[in-house]
Amino acid sequence: MTPYETLTPIDPRHGEGSGHRFDAGRRWAASLSLAFTARESGDASVTRLTRARHHGPLRVQRPFYPEGKAEACHVYLLHPPGGLVSGDELRIDAEVGEGAHALLTTPAAAKLYKADSHGVAWGQHTRLTVAEGGILEWLPQETLCFDGSRGEQSTHVELHGEARCLGWEIMALGRPASDLPFVSGRVEQRFSLLRDGKPLWLERQPLDPTHPRFTGYWGQGGATVQATLWAVGLRDFQPAIEALREALPTAPHWAVTHRHGVLLLRYLGQERNQAWDICQRAWEILRPFLIEREAHVPRIWLT
């Protein structure tokens, strides 16, 4: 018996020929559904990956326990194509059960490629659910959005009871090193965070380089890199915020606040590496405040 099930369901919404169309109905679908369950093992509770269903090119490696068997279950999400093209439709669903603790990340940056000549969009939708007493760390590597890309990203996080969650999303627009800025296309980002069905943070952000908001100082201000980090479940915000302000570089590119039980750290600038370093360092600072555990960097980040 395997430690988790692997199924390949057929999605009835997408017919066999849907990938060969040349209009907005074209879809190459992939999905991944994960579940983490806390199970007693001796005198300790161990988080097990108890469901790993996939359809299309989305997989997970085996679970890792670099912090010890009774600590977080580290799982790497794999998308072998490495990026999204017109017609791609990715759906990721992860459920963390009562008392379980999962850390999810990716082995490399994701890429959002230029739309085809028909302007067909891609879609990437993530749904994260954490039960009472569960802990989820959602730490994907950055997303690189190429000029001309068109699509929609959505992230929905639903917490129950005293569930805790820390996560981030990092987006870099264009390829400045190749002198290929993000000057065309459109990406819409949607984010929703709820606890027991009550909205804590709802956000919609269109990224359209032709809109005045993209270059205006009242909006994007011409920034090509943005990041948002959130933490929910902190008992006391002020010491955590003070620790961030003391440890992170005193640059005008980031700010931190809290509202409705959510700590939010924002980055807006031009440096992808700087955004990543700030988010990683913030995670390392916040983790002991949130779950009373020192940060343990996933090995995949070091390769």
LONUTOR-855920 format. One record per residue (C-alpha): residue number from 0; y, z, x. Coordinates in steps of 0.05 Angstrom, whole numbers, plus 5000, padded with zeros to 4 digits. Example, Ala and Ser with C-alpha at 12.3 -4.5 7.8 and 13.67 -1.06 7.14 Angstrom:
<nodes>
<0; <4910; 5156; 5246>>
<1; <4979; 5143; 5273>>
</nodes>
This chain:
<nodes>
<0; <5000; 5000; 5000>>
<1; <5068; 4980; 5028>>
<2; <5124; 5032; 5030>>
<3; <5165; 4990; 4983>>
<4; <5153; 4932; 4936>>
<5; <5174; 4861; 4951>>
<6; <5180; 4814; 4892>>
<7; <5209; 4745; 4885>>
<8; <5230; 4736; 4812>>
<9; <5253; 4669; 4784>>
<10; <5323; 4672; 4755>>
<11; <5322; 4634; 4689>>
<12; <5397; 4624; 4689>>
<13; <5391; 4572; 4745>>
<14; <5350; 4510; 4734>>
<15; <5312; 4474; 4788>>
<16; <5365; 4420; 4795>>
<17; <5426; 4465; 4793>>
<18; <5434; 4460; 4868>>
<19; <5441; 4385; 4865>>
<20; <5499; 4380; 4817>>
<21; <5570; 4362; 4839>>
<22; <5610; 4402; 4789>>
<23; <5626; 4476; 4777>>
<24; <5556; 4486; 4748>>
<25; <5523; 4477; 4816>>
<26; <5490; 4541; 4840>>
<27; <5445; 4562; 4896>>
<28; <5428; 4633; 4875>>
<29; <5404; 4691; 4917>>
<30; <5396; 4763; 4897>>
<31; <5374; 4829; 4927>>
<32; <5358; 4892; 4888>>
<33; <5347; 4958; 4926>>
<34; <5330; 5028; 4904>>
<35; <5329; 5091; 4947>>
<36; <5292; 5153; 4924>>
<37; <5289; 5224; 4953>>
<38; <5217; 5247; 4960>>
<39; <5190; 5313; 4985>>
<40; <5154; 5309; 5052>>
<41; <5130; 5376; 5077>>
<42; <5190; 5423; 5075>>
<43; <5242; 5368; 5075>>
<44; <5269; 5315; 5027>>
<45; <5263; 5244; 5055>>
<46; <5299; 5183; 5028>>
<47; <5252; 5124; 5018>>
<48; <5267; 5052; 5003>>
<49; <5226; 5046; 4939>>
<50; <5249; 4978; 4914>>
<51; <5266; 4915; 4952>>
<52; <5265; 4855; 4905>>
<53; <5294; 4790; 4929>>
<54; <5305; 4719; 4906>>
<55; <5329; 4667; 4954>>
<56; <5355; 4679; 5025>>
<57; <5371; 4754; 5020>>
<58; <5326; 4804; 5055>>
<59; <5325; 4873; 5087>>
<60; <5294; 4895; 5151>>
<61; <5249; 4956; 5149>>
<62; <5285; 5022; 5139>>
<63; <5308; 5060; 5200>>
<64; <5317; 5135; 5210>>
<65; <5358; 5141; 5274>>
<66; <5386; 5209; 5253>>
<67; <5318; 5239; 5236>>
<68; <5268; 5231; 5179>>
<69; <5305; 5280; 5134>>
<70; <5372; 5245; 5144>>
<71; <5403; 5179; 5122>>
<72; <5360; 5118; 5111>>
<73; <5393; 5061; 5149>>
<74; <5381; 4991; 5121>>
<75; <5407; 4924; 5146>>
<76; <5422; 4870; 5095>>
<77; <5403; 4801; 5120>>
<78; <5430; 4734; 5095>>
<79; <5398; 4684; 5142>>
<80; <5447; 4626; 5127>>
<81; <5502; 4671; 5154>>
<82; <5555; 4648; 5105>>
<83; <5573; 4621; 5036>>
<84; <5586; 4548; 5019>>
<85; <5605; 4515; 4954>>
<86; <5556; 4533; 4899>>
<87; <5526; 4595; 4933>>
<88; <5519; 4655; 4887>>
<89; <5499; 4721; 4920>>
<90; <5484; 4784; 4881>>
<91; <5469; 4851; 4914>>
<92; <5448; 4912; 4873>>
<93; <5434; 4979; 4906>>
<94; <5416; 5044; 4871>>
<95; <5416; 5111; 4907>>
<96; <5376; 5162; 4869>>
<97; <5388; 5236; 4859>>
<98; <5392; 5272; 4926>>
<99; <5380; 5209; 4966>>
<100; <5423; 5185; 5024>>
<101; <5429; 5111; 5045>>
<102; <5471; 5075; 5096>>
<103; <5476; 5000; 5086>>
<104; <5505; 4951; 5136>>
<105; <5498; 4879; 5160>>
<106; <5478; 4851; 5228>>
<107; <5539; 4805; 5236>>
<108; <5603; 4781; 5203>>
<109; <5596; 4741; 5139>>
<110; <5630; 4673; 5135>>
<111; <5663; 4640; 5075>>
<112; <5665; 4565; 5090>>
<113; <5712; 4511; 5066>>
<114; <5698; 4485; 4996>>
<115; <5667; 4416; 4989>>
<116; <5705; 4354; 4965>>
<117; <5692; 4374; 4892>>
<118; <5723; 4443; 4902>>
<119; <5661; 4479; 4877>>
<120; <5670; 4554; 4886>>
<121; <5621; 4606; 4914>>
<122; <5610; 4677; 4887>>
<123; <5590; 4743; 4919>>
<124; <5579; 4803; 4873>>
<125; <5558; 4873; 4895>>
<126; <5539; 4930; 4849>>
<127; <5528; 5000; 4879>>
<128; <5503; 5059; 4838>>
<129; <5497; 5131; 4864>>
<130; <5462; 5185; 4822>>
<131; <5479; 5259; 4819>>
<132; <5477; 5289; 4889>>
<133; <5465; 5222; 4923>>
<134; <5503; 5195; 4983>>
<135; <5519; 5122; 4998>>
<136; <5553; 5094; 5060>>
<137; <5571; 5021; 5049>>
<138; <5591; 4993; 5118>>
<139; <5584; 4917; 5121>>
<140; <5612; 4880; 5180>>
<141; <5675; 4840; 5169>>
<142; <5681; 4777; 5127>>
<143; <5713; 4714; 5158>>
<144; <5746; 4669; 5108>>
<145; <5757; 4598; 5133>>
<146; <5814; 4552; 5111>>
<147; <5799; 4517; 5045>>
<148; <5748; 4568; 5021>>
<149; <5745; 4579; 4946>>
<150; <5708; 4635; 4911>>
<151; <5705; 4704; 4880>>
<152; <5683; 4770; 4911>>
<153; <5671; 4831; 4867>>
<154; <5649; 4901; 4885>>
<155; <5631; 4952; 4831>>
<156; <5615; 5024; 4851>>
<157; <5590; 5072; 4798>>
<158; <5582; 5146; 4816>>
<159; <5549; 5200; 4774>>
<160; <5561; 5275; 4776>>
<161; <5575; 5299; 4846>>
<162; <5554; 5235; 4881>>
<163; <5591; 5218; 4945>>
<164; <5608; 5150; 4974>>
<165; <5644; 5123; 5035>>
<166; <5654; 5049; 5046>>
<167; <5698; 4993; 5070>>
<168; <5714; 4920; 5063>>
<169; <5746; 4880; 5119>>
<170; <5772; 4809; 5111>>
<171; <5799; 4762; 5164>>
<172; <5832; 4697; 5140>>
<173; <5829; 4632; 5179>>
<174; <5810; 4622; 5252>>
<175; <5873; 4636; 5292>>
<176; <5838; 4629; 5359>>
<177; <5821; 4557; 5340>>
<178; <5891; 4545; 5311>>
<179; <5861; 4537; 5241>>
<180; <5901; 4584; 5196>>
<181; <5885; 4598; 5124>>
<182; <5933; 4549; 5090>>
<183; <5892; 4524; 5031>>
<184; <5839; 4549; 4983>>
<185; <5836; 4611; 4940>>
<186; <5795; 4675; 4941>>
<187; <5797; 4727; 4887>>
<188; <5775; 4798; 4902>>
<189; <5758; 4849; 4849>>
<190; <5741; 4922; 4860>>
<191; <5723; 4977; 4811>>
<192; <5703; 5049; 4826>>
<193; <5681; 5094; 4770>>
<194; <5654; 5165; 4763>>
<195; <5613; 5181; 4700>>
<196; <5642; 5118; 4668>>
<197; <5715; 5139; 4682>>
<198; <5755; 5090; 4725>>
<199; <5782; 5120; 4790>>
<200; <5806; 5057; 4823>>
<201; <5811; 4986; 4795>>
<202; <5840; 4929; 4836>>
<203; <5846; 4854; 4832>>
<204; <5875; 4813; 4889>>
<205; <5882; 4738; 4892>>
<206; <5888; 4709; 4962>>
<207; <5926; 4644; 4954>>
<208; <5965; 4619; 5014>>
<209; <6010; 4576; 4970>>
<210; <6035; 4635; 4929>>
<211; <6099; 4670; 4951>>
<212; <6062; 4737; 4952>>
<213; <6021; 4712; 5011>>
<214; <6080; 4707; 5058>>
<215; <6130; 4753; 5024>>
<216; <6144; 4821; 5054>>
<217; <6133; 4851; 4985>>
<218; <6061; 4825; 4988>>
<219; <6015; 4801; 5043>>
<220; <6073; 4790; 5090>>
<221; <6036; 4735; 5127>>
<222; <5981; 4783; 5151>>
<223; <5915; 4749; 5166>>
<224; <5871; 4811; 5168>>
<225; <5864; 4865; 5116>>
<226; <5818; 4924; 5106>>
<227; <5806; 4979; 5055>>
<228; <5766; 5042; 5068>>
<229; <5750; 5091; 5012>>
<230; <5718; 5160; 5010>>
<231; <5699; 5197; 4946>>
<232; <5672; 5267; 4944>>
<233; <5717; 5303; 4994>>
<234; <5728; 5376; 4977>>
<235; <5796; 5380; 5011>>
<236; <5837; 5317; 5025>>
<237; <5892; 5346; 5069>>
<238; <5851; 5366; 5130>>
<239; <5816; 5299; 5129>>
<240; <5882; 5260; 5124>>
<241; <5913; 5302; 5180>>
<242; <5852; 5288; 5224>>
<243; <5860; 5213; 5212>>
<244; <5934; 5214; 5227>>
<245; <5923; 5253; 5291>>
<246; <5865; 5210; 5318>>
<247; <5883; 5139; 5296>>
<248; <5934; 5097; 5335>>
<249; <6006; 5107; 5312>>
<250; <6016; 5035; 5292>>
<251; <6051; 5007; 5230>>
<252; <5988; 4970; 5209>>
<253; <5952; 5024; 5170>>
<254; <5966; 5080; 5120>>
<255; <5925; 5132; 5083>>
<256; <5933; 5167; 5017>>
<257; <5891; 5198; 4961>>
<258; <5893; 5191; 4886>>
<259; <5846; 5210; 4829>>
<260; <5796; 5239; 4877>>
<261; <5794; 5177; 4922>>
<262; <5818; 5175; 4994>>
<263; <5843; 5105; 5011>>
<264; <5859; 5078; 5080>>
<265; <5891; 5009; 5084>>
<266; <5901; 4962; 5142>>
<267; <5945; 4900; 5141>>
<268; <5956; 4862; 5206>>
<269; <5935; 4805; 5251>>
<270; <5878; 4834; 5293>>
<271; <5806; 4833; 5268>>
<272; <5782; 4878; 5324>>
<273; <5838; 4928; 5311>>
<274; <5820; 4931; 5237>>
<275; <5746; 4943; 5254>>
<276; <5762; 4996; 5306>>
<277; <5807; 5034; 5257>>
<278; <5755; 5032; 5202>>
<279; <5698; 5053; 5247>>
<280; <5739; 5110; 5277>>
<281; <5761; 5132; 5207>>
<282; <5688; 5134; 5185>>
<283; <5669; 5176; 5246>>
<284; <5725; 5225; 5229>>
<285; <5712; 5228; 5154>>
<286; <5636; 5233; 5155>>
<287; <5634; 5307; 5176>>
<288; <5685; 5324; 5122>>
<289; <5646; 5286; 5069>>
<290; <5573; 5301; 5085>>
<291; <5575; 5352; 5142>>
<292; <5541; 5303; 5189>>
<293; <5567; 5271; 5253>>
<294; <5572; 5195; 5251>>
<295; <5512; 5158; 5280>>
<296; <5532; 5086; 5296>>
<297; <5480; 5036; 5271>>
<298; <5445; 5004; 5330>>
<299; <5457; 4934; 5302>>
<300; <5532; 4942; 5315>>
<301; <5519; 4948; 5389>>
<302; <5479; 4883; 5397>>
</nodes>
